[in-house]
Amino acid sequence: MMQRTPFRPWLWGGLAGLLLIPLAGMQLSAEVDWTGADFALAALLLALLGLAIEAVLRLPSAALRVTAVTGVVAGFAVLWGWLATM
């Protein structure tokens, strides 16, 4: 049986909400110029991040979970930053 975590809706809602930031930026500034492909790639990366966090939260040790989540988020940030420079 799958254990439901109380913050699961917050995780996925927060990740979905992150996609609204560039959308709002496009309305406020001409410097933010995202295409549909940019939004699709961002949605894919955020979905992969969410799935990785969900998988990590199944680890047995709390210390291991914290370390693994930190690593996953750091790796995501490096990848996002690298893609932003392209």
GROMACS elastic network, one bead per residue, 0.5 to 0.9 nm:
[ bonds ]
;  ai    aj funct       b0    kb
    4     7     6  0.87191   500
    4     8     6  0.74556   500
    5     8     6  0.54610   500
    5     9     6  0.86188   500
    6     9     6  0.74378   500
    6    10     6  0.82769   500
    7    10     6  0.50736   500
    7    11     6  0.62331   500
    7    12     6  0.88915   500
    8    11     6  0.50926   500
    8    12     6  0.64383   500
    8    13     6  0.84314   500
    8    54     6  0.83414   500
    9    12     6  0.53291   500
    9    13     6  0.57515   500
    9    14     6  0.82113   500
   10    13     6  0.50264   500
   10    14     6  0.57365   500
   10    15     6  0.83794   500
   11    14     6  0.52385   500
   11    15     6  0.62234   500
   11    16     6  0.86559   500
   11    50     6  0.72141   500
   11    53     6  0.89700   500
   12    15     6  0.50711   500
   12    16     6  0.60937   500
   12    17     6  0.84021   500
   12    47     6  0.83344   500
   12    50     6  0.67708   500
   13    16     6  0.50866   500
   13    17     6  0.59452   500
   13    18     6  0.86433   500
   14    18     6  0.62851   500
   15    18     6  0.52134   500
   15    19     6  0.72407   500
   15    43     6  0.85875   500
   15    46     6  0.61439   500
   15    47     6  0.77144   500
   15    49     6  0.86185   500
   15    50     6  0.73877   500
   16    19     6  0.55891   500
   16    20     6  0.74302   500
   16    43     6  0.77345   500
   16    46     6  0.77624   500
   16    47     6  0.86372   500
   17    20     6  0.52734   500
   17    21     6  0.72735   500
   18    21     6  0.55437   500
   18    22     6  0.79411   500
   18    46     6  0.85201   500
   19    22     6  0.62892   500
   19    23     6  0.68856   500
   19    39     6  0.72927   500
   19    42     6  0.73001   500
   19    43     6  0.71670   500
   19    46     6  0.87441   500
   20    24     6  0.60503   500
   20    25     6  0.84578   500
   21    24     6  0.52444   500
   21    25     6  0.61223   500
   21    26     6  0.86874   500
   22    26     6  0.60446   500
   22    27     6  0.86759   500
   22    32     6  0.69112   500
   22    33     6  0.84432   500
   22    34     6  0.73917   500
   22    39     6  0.86717   500
   23    26     6  0.52105   500
   23    27     6  0.67025   500
   23    32     6  0.85193   500
   23    34     6  0.80501   500
   23    39     6  0.89411   500
   24    27     6  0.51796   500
   24    28     6  0.64340   500
   24    29     6  0.87076   500
   25    28     6  0.50990   500
   25    29     6  0.58221   500
   25    30     6  0.82405   500
   25    31     6  0.82734   500
   25    32     6  0.58825   500
   25    33     6  0.86018   500
   26    29     6  0.55015   500
   26    30     6  0.63568   500
   26    31     6  0.75159   500
   26    32     6  0.50403   500
   26    33     6  0.62481   500
   26    34     6  0.74802   500
   27    30     6  0.77706   500
   27    32     6  0.84944   500
   28    31     6  0.89322   500
   28    32     6  0.84455   500
   29    32     6  0.60297   500
   29    33     6  0.86466   500
   30    33     6  0.66863   500
   34    37     6  0.78519   500
   34    38     6  0.56078   500
   34    39     6  0.69456   500
   35    38     6  0.51609   500
   35    39     6  0.65834   500
   35    40     6  0.87290   500
   36    39     6  0.51587   500
   36    40     6  0.61341   500
   36    41     6  0.86428   500
   37    41     6  0.60761   500
   37    42     6  0.84522   500
   38    41     6  0.52375   500
   38    42     6  0.61016   500
   38    43     6  0.85476   500
   39    42     6  0.50287   500
   39    43     6  0.60209   500
   39    44     6  0.85348   500
   40    43     6  0.50933   500
   40    44     6  0.61753   500
   40    45     6  0.86658   500
   41    44     6  0.50341   500
   41    45     6  0.61412   500
   41    46     6  0.85267   500
   42    45     6  0.51280   500
   42    46     6  0.60367   500
   42    47     6  0.84518   500
   42    80     6  0.85941   500
   43    46     6  0.51465   500
   43    47     6  0.60107   500
   43    48     6  0.85610   500
   44    47     6  0.51097   500
   44    48     6  0.61978   500
   44    49     6  0.85887   500
   45    48     6  0.50993   500
   45    49     6  0.61331   500
   45    50     6  0.86408   500
   45    76     6  0.79564   500
   45    80     6  0.83302   500
   46    50     6  0.61521   500
   46    51     6  0.86171   500
   46    76     6  0.86466   500
   47    50     6  0.50414   500
   47    51     6  0.61800   500
   47    52     6  0.85496   500
   48    51     6  0.50799   500
   48    52     6  0.60559   500
   48    53     6  0.85510   500
   49    52     6  0.51076   500
   49    53     6  0.61707   500
   49    54     6  0.85908   500
   49    72     6  0.73363   500
   49    73     6  0.74109   500
   49    76     6  0.69724   500
   50    53     6  0.51313   500
   50    54     6  0.61290   500
   50    55     6  0.86239   500
   51    54     6  0.50120   500
   51    55     6  0.61717   500
   51    56     6  0.85937   500
   52    55     6  0.50898   500
   52    56     6  0.61210   500
   52    57     6  0.86303   500
   52    69     6  0.82615   500
   52    72     6  0.71016   500
   53    56     6  0.50153   500
   53    57     6  0.61410   500
   53    58     6  0.89523   500
   53    68     6  0.83547   500
   53    69     6  0.60981   500
   53    72     6  0.72259   500
   53    73     6  0.83832   500
   54    57     6  0.52579   500
   54    58     6  0.69933   500
   55    58     6  0.55919   500
   55    59     6  0.76237   500
   56    59     6  0.56519   500
   56    64     6  0.86035   500
   56    65     6  0.59712   500
   56    66     6  0.87438   500
   56    68     6  0.63622   500
   56    69     6  0.64973   500
   56    72     6  0.86933   500
   57    60     6  0.82272   500
   57    62     6  0.86312   500
   57    65     6  0.58351   500
   57    66     6  0.85897   500
   57    68     6  0.86378   500
   57    69     6  0.78899   500
   58    61     6  0.89300   500
   58    65     6  0.78766   500
   59    62     6  0.76713   500
   59    64     6  0.69633   500
   59    65     6  0.59510   500
   59    68     6  0.89717   500
   60    63     6  0.89898   500
   60    64     6  0.75750   500
   60    65     6  0.76438   500
   61    64     6  0.51258   500
   61    65     6  0.62027   500
   61    66     6  0.87577   500
   62    65     6  0.50053   500
   62    66     6  0.62424   500
   62    67     6  0.86118   500
   63    66     6  0.52161   500
   63    67     6  0.61948   500
   63    68     6  0.85297   500
   64    67     6  0.51212   500
   64    68     6  0.59633   500
   64    69     6  0.84718   500
   65    68     6  0.51129   500
   65    69     6  0.59821   500
   65    70     6  0.84285   500
   66    69     6  0.52511   500
   66    70     6  0.61087   500
   66    71     6  0.86051   500
   67    70     6  0.51620   500
   67    71     6  0.62279   500
   67    72     6  0.87061   500
   68    71     6  0.50147   500
   68    72     6  0.61108   500
   68    73     6  0.85816   500
   69    72     6  0.50554   500
   69    73     6  0.60792   500
   69    74     6  0.84161   500
   70    73     6  0.52673   500
   70    74     6  0.60114   500
   70    75     6  0.85122   500
   71    74     6  0.50616   500
   71    75     6  0.60299   500
   71    76     6  0.84785   500
   72    75     6  0.51583   500
   72    76     6  0.61423   500
   72    77     6  0.86584   500
   73    77     6  0.61473   500
   73    78     6  0.86851   500
   74    77     6  0.50560   500
   74    78     6  0.62586   500
   74    79     6  0.86638   500
   75    78     6  0.51589   500
   75    79     6  0.62189   500
   75    80     6  0.85578   500
   76    79     6  0.51477   500
   76    80     6  0.60217   500
   76    81     6  0.84870   500
   77    80     6  0.50697   500
   77    81     6  0.60012   500
   77    82     6  0.84724   500
   78    81     6  0.51432   500
   78    82     6  0.60880   500
   78    83     6  0.85966   500
   79    82     6  0.50772   500
   79    83     6  0.61272   500
   79    84     6  0.85282   500
   80    83     6  0.51531   500
   80    84     6  0.60976   500
   80    85     6  0.89014   500
   81    84     6  0.50136   500
   81    85     6  0.66356   500
   82    85     6  0.54821   500
   82    86     6  0.69938   500
   83    86     6  0.53583   500
